[in-house]
Amino acid sequence: MGAYILRRLLLIIPTLFGIMVINFTLTQFVPGGPIEQIIARMEGGGDVFGAISGSASDFASEGATSTGQGSSEYAGARGLPPEFIEELEREFGFDKPPIERFFTMIWNYMRLDFGESYFRSIGVFELVAEKLPVSISLGLWSTVIAYLVSIPLGIRKAVRDGSTFDTWTSGAIIVAYAIPGFLFAILLLVLFAGGTYWQIFPLRGLTSDNWESLSLVGKILDYFWHIALPVFATTIASFATLTLLTKNSFLDEIKKQYVITARAKGVSERRVLYGHVFRNAMLIVIAGFPGLFVQVFFTGSLIIETIFSLDGLGRLGFEAAVARDYPVIFGTLFVFGLVGLLIGILSDLMYVLVDPRIDFEKREA
């Protein structure tokens, strides 16, 4: 198993390299870079999109404008001295060819130097480290709650397959799964965060303003008070999927010959379920814990963090993409990719932990 883990760890390097190559290449073709953002703000356009749309007709009729000192390729830059544009390019490193910039970035990443944000005057590493706990909290608690509810419910549905309980719970699960996460989050805000009805939970943030002055118990309660609605909104879709997965896994195992034999020998139903069926049926469910965490971490963080004003990694990546803050974009992308790959290895280890009969080294051989 050690050799398999070592191979998987070594594969992280080319995989991350490929991810960075693809995304770095794509950014070269995306309009509205950081220099355009600065020019748009200086021209009073707010952002590059407003500046580009406002000057599109001028550029269509006049083309690229040139001066005696050189030409500018940036929308809205015609009123700025070319020396100023060149200074901006040197400051951001855009005076170098893309290939040189890419390999410089990779070399810095190998030394854990993620650079500094273009617009926040803070190191990317410090910025990611500051936002990461919020996204991890959201993903971890959502996954834990989904498992604590879905596994017992799925087992109960499998035991009572075809009953009224099974029918009604299946209907509720399908409805929950059909509701988009962002819509459910807005509904929670309207109902329980003072939107229209009850002011039970806070509207935004992960802690209260007086959090530092609270006691240890008060800090814990305040934290769960703030995280309750975001976690509930994130859990709803994974809860439905996991419940049905648990039920189907148990139904498959219950119909197998070893279960029929155990019952014929007079083994109690509880011992059959939890002594024989549980371990085999839970293999795919328990081993999928890291994967579900990554799914929540990647797909749920952006929408939920934005709706509940949580200052996490998903929201940071979105704001960086809008502002074309390339060091933050690539830094968060690197972290997301690394976490996803490491969690993939952890998923394989979970399979072996649940069922020691699985040997990935023999399968690869």
C-alpha positions as CSV (number, residue, x, y, z in Angstrom):
1,M,0.0,0.0,0.0
2,G,2.9,2.3,0.7
3,A,4.2,2.1,-2.9
4,Y,0.7,2.8,-4.2
5,I,0.4,5.9,-2.0
6,L,3.8,7.1,-3.1
7,R,2.8,6.7,-6.8
8,R,-0.4,8.7,-6.2
9,L,1.5,11.4,-4.4
10,L,4.0,11.7,-7.2
11,L,1.1,11.9,-9.8
12,I,-0.1,15.0,-8.0
13,I,2.9,16.9,-9.5
14,P,2.1,16.4,-13.3
15,T,-1.7,16.7,-12.6
16,L,-1.4,20.0,-10.9
17,F,1.0,21.2,-13.6
18,G,-1.5,20.2,-16.3
19,I,-4.3,22.1,-14.4
20,M,-2.2,25.2,-14.2
21,V,-1.1,25.0,-17.8
22,I,-4.7,24.8,-19.1
23,N,-6.0,27.6,-16.9
24,F,-3.0,29.9,-17.5
25,T,-3.5,29.4,-21.2
26,L,-7.2,30.2,-21.0
27,T,-6.6,33.5,-19.1
28,Q,-4.4,34.7,-22.0
29,F,-7.6,34.9,-24.2
30,V,-10.0,36.4,-21.6
31,P,-10.6,40.1,-22.2
32,G,-10.3,42.6,-19.4
33,G,-7.0,41.9,-17.6
34,P,-5.7,43.7,-14.5
35,I,-4.3,46.6,-16.4
36,E,-7.6,47.2,-18.1
37,Q,-9.3,47.1,-14.7
38,I,-7.0,49.8,-13.4
39,I,-7.5,51.9,-16.6
40,A,-11.3,51.6,-16.3
41,R,-11.2,52.7,-12.7
42,M,-9.0,55.7,-13.5
43,E,-11.4,56.6,-16.3
44,G,-14.3,56.4,-13.9
45,G,-15.9,53.4,-15.7
46,G,-16.1,51.4,-12.5
47,D,-14.7,48.2,-14.1
48,V,-13.3,47.1,-17.4
49,F,-16.6,45.8,-18.7
50,G,-18.3,49.2,-18.4
51,A,-15.3,50.8,-20.0
52,I,-15.1,48.4,-22.9
53,S,-18.9,48.6,-23.7
54,G,-18.8,52.4,-23.4
55,S,-15.9,52.7,-26.0
56,A,-16.9,49.8,-28.3
57,S,-18.4,52.0,-30.9
58,D,-15.4,54.3,-30.9
59,F,-13.0,51.4,-31.4
60,A,-15.2,50.0,-34.1
61,S,-14.9,53.1,-36.2
62,E,-11.4,54.3,-35.3
63,G,-9.5,51.1,-34.7
64,A,-6.4,51.1,-32.5
65,T,-5.2,54.6,-31.9
66,S,-1.5,55.3,-32.1
67,T,0.7,58.2,-31.0
68,G,4.1,59.3,-31.9
69,Q,5.5,57.4,-28.9
70,G,3.8,54.1,-29.6
71,S,0.4,52.4,-29.7
72,S,-1.9,51.1,-26.9
73,E,-3.8,47.8,-27.0
74,Y,-6.0,48.6,-24.0
75,A,-9.6,49.9,-24.3
76,G,-9.9,53.3,-22.7
77,A,-6.2,53.9,-22.5
78,R,-5.9,56.5,-25.3
79,G,-5.9,59.4,-22.8
80,L,-3.0,57.9,-20.7
81,P,0.7,58.3,-21.5
82,P,2.3,55.3,-23.0
83,E,5.0,55.4,-20.4
84,F,2.4,54.9,-17.7
85,I,1.0,51.9,-19.5
86,E,4.5,50.4,-19.8
87,E,5.2,51.0,-16.1
88,L,2.0,49.1,-15.3
89,E,3.0,46.2,-17.5
90,R,6.4,46.0,-15.8
91,E,4.8,46.2,-12.4
92,F,2.4,43.3,-13.2
93,G,5.0,41.4,-15.2
94,F,3.2,41.6,-18.5
95,D,6.3,43.0,-20.2
96,K,7.6,39.4,-20.4
97,P,6.4,36.6,-22.7
98,P,3.5,34.4,-21.4
99,I,5.8,31.3,-21.3
100,E,8.3,33.0,-19.2
101,R,5.6,34.3,-16.9
102,F,4.2,30.8,-16.5
103,F,7.4,29.1,-15.6
104,T,8.3,31.9,-13.2
105,M,4.9,31.3,-11.5
106,I,5.5,27.5,-11.3
107,W,9.0,28.0,-9.9
108,N,7.6,30.3,-7.3
109,Y,4.9,27.8,-6.4
110,M,7.5,25.1,-6.0
111,R,9.0,27.3,-3.3
112,L,5.5,28.0,-1.8
113,D,5.7,31.6,-3.0
114,F,2.2,32.5,-4.3
115,G,3.0,36.1,-4.9
116,E,0.9,39.1,-3.8
117,S,-2.6,40.1,-4.8
118,Y,-2.8,42.8,-7.4
119,F,-5.4,44.9,-5.6
120,R,-5.4,43.9,-1.9
121,S,-1.7,44.5,-1.0
122,I,-1.5,41.2,0.8
123,G,0.2,37.9,0.1
124,V,-1.9,35.3,-1.7
125,F,-0.8,32.6,0.8
126,E,-2.0,34.8,3.8
127,L,-5.2,35.6,1.9
128,V,-6.0,31.9,1.2
129,A,-5.1,30.9,4.7
130,E,-7.4,33.5,6.1
131,K,-10.4,32.4,3.9
132,L,-9.8,28.6,3.9
133,P,-11.2,27.9,7.4
134,V,-14.6,29.3,6.4
135,S,-15.0,27.0,3.4
136,I,-13.6,24.0,5.3
137,S,-16.2,24.6,8.1
138,L,-19.0,24.8,5.6
139,G,-18.0,21.7,3.8
140,L,-17.0,19.6,6.8
141,W,-20.2,20.2,8.9
142,S,-22.4,19.8,5.9
143,T,-20.8,16.4,5.1
144,V,-20.9,15.2,8.7
145,I,-24.6,16.1,9.2
146,A,-25.5,14.5,5.8
147,Y,-23.9,11.2,7.0
148,L,-25.4,11.3,10.5
149,V,-28.9,11.7,9.0
150,S,-28.7,9.8,5.7
151,I,-27.2,6.5,6.9
152,P,-29.8,5.7,9.6
153,L,-32.6,6.9,7.3
154,G,-31.3,4.9,4.4
155,I,-31.0,1.8,6.5
156,R,-34.6,2.3,7.8
157,K,-35.9,2.7,4.3
158,A,-34.1,-0.5,3.1
159,V,-35.5,-2.5,6.0
160,R,-39.0,-1.2,5.4
161,D,-38.8,-1.1,1.6
162,G,-42.2,-0.6,-0.1
163,S,-43.9,0.6,3.1
164,T,-45.7,3.8,3.6
165,F,-42.7,5.2,5.5
166,D,-40.5,4.4,2.5
167,T,-42.9,6.0,0.0
168,W,-43.4,9.2,2.0
169,T,-39.7,9.7,2.8
170,S,-38.7,9.0,-0.8
171,G,-41.1,11.7,-1.9
172,A,-39.7,14.2,0.6
173,I,-36.1,13.3,-0.5
174,I,-36.9,13.8,-4.2
175,V,-38.5,17.2,-3.5
176,A,-35.5,18.2,-1.5
177,Y,-33.1,17.1,-4.2
178,A,-35.1,19.0,-6.9
179,I,-34.8,22.3,-5.0
180,P,-31.8,24.3,-6.2
181,G,-29.4,25.0,-3.4
182,F,-29.3,28.8,-3.9
183,L,-33.1,28.9,-4.0
184,F,-33.4,27.0,-0.7
185,A,-30.8,29.3,0.8
186,I,-32.8,32.4,-0.1
187,L,-35.9,30.7,1.3
188,L,-34.1,30.1,4.6
189,L,-33.1,33.8,4.7
190,V,-36.6,35.0,4.0
191,L,-38.2,32.7,6.6
192,F,-35.6,32.6,9.5
193,A,-33.2,35.5,9.0
194,G,-35.5,38.5,9.2
195,G,-36.3,38.6,5.5
196,T,-40.1,38.6,6.0
197,Y,-41.0,36.4,8.9
198,W,-38.8,35.5,11.8
199,Q,-35.5,36.9,13.0
200,I,-34.1,33.7,14.5
201,F,-30.7,33.4,12.8
202,P,-28.2,36.1,11.8
203,L,-28.3,37.4,8.2
204,R,-24.6,37.3,7.4
205,G,-21.1,36.4,8.7
206,L,-19.6,33.5,10.6
207,T,-19.4,35.3,14.0
208,S,-20.9,38.2,15.8
209,D,-19.2,41.6,16.2
210,N,-18.7,40.9,19.9
211,W,-17.2,37.5,19.4
212,E,-13.9,38.3,20.9
213,S,-15.5,39.3,24.2
214,L,-17.6,36.1,24.5
215,S,-16.7,33.2,26.8
216,L,-15.5,29.9,25.3
217,V,-19.1,28.4,25.5
218,G,-20.5,31.7,24.1
219,K,-18.1,31.6,21.1
220,I,-19.0,28.0,20.3
221,L,-22.8,28.8,20.5
222,D,-22.3,31.9,18.4
223,Y,-20.4,30.0,15.8
224,F,-23.1,27.3,15.4
225,W,-25.8,30.0,15.5
226,H,-24.2,31.7,12.4
227,I,-23.3,28.5,10.6
228,A,-26.7,26.8,11.0
229,L,-28.5,28.2,7.9
230,P,-25.5,27.9,5.5
231,V,-24.9,24.3,6.5
232,F,-28.5,23.4,6.2
233,A,-28.7,24.9,2.7
234,T,-25.6,23.1,1.6
235,T,-26.6,19.8,3.1
236,I,-30.0,19.4,1.4
237,A,-28.8,18.1,-2.0
238,S,-26.1,15.7,-0.6
239,F,-28.6,14.5,2.0
240,A,-31.0,13.2,-0.6
241,T,-28.3,11.5,-2.7
242,L,-26.6,9.8,0.2
243,T,-29.9,8.5,1.7
244,L,-30.9,6.8,-1.6
245,L,-27.3,5.4,-2.0
246,T,-27.4,3.9,1.5
247,K,-30.8,2.4,0.9
248,N,-29.8,0.8,-2.4
249,S,-26.5,-0.5,-1.0
250,F,-28.4,-2.2,1.8
251,L,-31.0,-3.7,-0.5
252,D,-28.3,-5.2,-2.7
253,E,-26.6,-6.8,0.3
254,I,-29.8,-8.0,2.0
255,K,-30.7,-10.1,-1.1
256,K,-27.3,-11.9,-1.2
257,Q,-26.9,-15.6,-0.2
258,Y,-24.8,-15.0,3.0
259,V,-27.7,-13.0,4.5
260,I,-30.2,-15.7,3.7
261,T,-27.9,-18.3,5.2
262,A,-27.4,-16.2,8.4
263,R,-31.2,-15.8,8.8
264,A,-31.7,-19.6,8.2
265,K,-29.3,-20.3,11.1
266,G,-31.4,-18.3,13.4
267,V,-29.2,-15.2,13.7
268,S,-31.2,-12.2,15.0
269,E,-32.3,-9.5,12.4
270,R,-30.3,-6.9,14.2
271,R,-27.1,-9.0,14.1
272,V,-27.7,-9.7,10.5
273,L,-28.1,-6.1,9.6
274,Y,-25.3,-4.6,11.7
275,G,-23.0,-7.6,12.1
276,H,-23.0,-8.8,8.5
277,V,-24.7,-6.4,6.1
278,F,-23.5,-3.1,7.5
279,R,-19.8,-3.4,6.7
280,N,-20.3,-4.5,3.1
281,A,-23.2,-2.1,2.4
282,M,-21.3,0.8,3.9
283,L,-18.2,0.3,1.9
284,I,-19.1,2.7,-0.9
285,V,-21.0,5.1,1.4
286,I,-18.3,5.6,4.1
287,A,-15.4,5.5,1.6
288,G,-17.2,8.3,-0.3
289,F,-17.0,10.7,2.6
290,P,-13.9,12.5,1.3
291,G,-15.4,12.8,-2.1
292,L,-18.6,14.2,-0.8
293,F,-16.7,16.7,1.2
294,V,-14.8,17.9,-1.9
295,Q,-18.1,18.1,-3.8
296,V,-19.5,20.4,-1.1
297,F,-16.2,22.3,-0.8
298,F,-16.0,23.0,-4.5
299,T,-19.6,23.4,-5.8
300,G,-21.4,24.7,-2.7
301,S,-19.0,27.2,-1.3
302,L,-19.3,29.9,-3.9
303,I,-23.1,30.2,-4.0
304,I,-23.7,29.7,-0.3
305,E,-20.8,32.0,0.8
306,T,-22.1,34.7,-1.5
307,I,-25.8,34.5,-0.3
308,F,-24.8,34.4,3.4
309,S,-21.9,36.9,3.1
310,L,-19.4,34.4,4.3
311,D,-15.8,35.4,3.6
312,G,-14.6,32.1,2.3
313,L,-12.4,30.7,-0.4
314,G,-15.2,30.3,-3.0
315,R,-16.2,33.9,-2.7
316,L,-12.6,35.0,-2.8
317,G,-12.0,33.1,-6.0
318,F,-15.2,34.6,-7.6
319,E,-14.2,38.2,-6.7
320,A,-10.7,37.6,-7.9
321,A,-12.0,36.3,-11.3
322,V,-14.2,39.4,-11.7
323,A,-11.3,41.7,-10.8
324,R,-8.8,39.7,-12.9
325,D,-6.6,39.3,-9.9
326,Y,-4.5,36.6,-11.4
327,P,-2.2,35.7,-8.4
328,V,-5.3,35.1,-6.3
329,I,-7.1,33.2,-9.1
330,F,-4.1,30.8,-9.6
331,G,-3.5,30.6,-5.9
332,T,-7.0,29.5,-5.1
333,L,-7.0,27.2,-8.1
334,F,-3.8,25.6,-6.9
335,V,-5.3,25.1,-3.4
336,F,-8.6,23.6,-4.8
337,G,-6.6,21.3,-7.1
338,L,-4.2,20.1,-4.4
339,V,-7.1,19.5,-1.9
340,G,-9.1,17.6,-4.5
341,L,-6.1,15.3,-5.4
342,L,-5.2,14.7,-1.7
343,I,-8.8,13.9,-0.9
344,G,-8.8,11.4,-3.8
345,I,-6.0,9.5,-2.1
346,L,-7.8,9.7,1.2
347,S,-10.8,8.1,-0.5
348,D,-8.7,5.1,-1.5
349,L,-7.4,4.8,2.0
350,M,-11.0,4.8,3.3
351,Y,-11.8,1.9,1.1
352,V,-8.9,-0.1,2.6
353,L,-9.9,0.9,6.1
354,V,-13.5,-0.2,5.7
355,D,-12.6,-3.4,3.8
356,P,-9.0,-4.6,4.2
357,R,-9.6,-7.1,1.5
358,I,-9.1,-4.3,-1.1
359,D,-5.6,-4.1,-2.3
360,F,-4.9,-1.3,-4.9
361,E,-1.4,-2.5,-5.5
362,K,-2.5,-5.9,-6.7
363,R,-5.2,-4.3,-8.9
364,E,-2.7,-2.1,-10.6
365,A,-0.3,-5.1,-11.1
